[in-house]
Amino acid sequence: MNNTQDINAISSTQTWIDVKTDEGMFSTEKAVFIKLFNGNEVSFFAYRGLLKEEHGKWFLKVTKVKTNHKSQLVLLPIETFETSTRWAEVPK
């Protein structure tokens, strides 16, 4: 398969992933920290409208692109500081 076929073969849906947060630079944002599947952590600032809190836990709205039994490939709303990309593999 070429790259165009790979992209077309993948279905995407919106989902929420577990994140840690802290105060952002502005009142309309939060600092977001995501633990990747490989154990590394990435971070970025996100608009508060992309986050929700339930029972003291924070979740970020992302696009789920591909999933397997252990992890999922997601497209983040913002590039991370550490990797300069919106793509992230996170635990399922």
ABEGO torsion letter per residue (X at the ends): XBAAAAAAABBBBBBBBBBBBBBBABAABBBBBBBBAAGBBBBBBBBAAABBBBGGBBBBBBBBABBBAABBBBBBABBBAAAGBABBBBBX
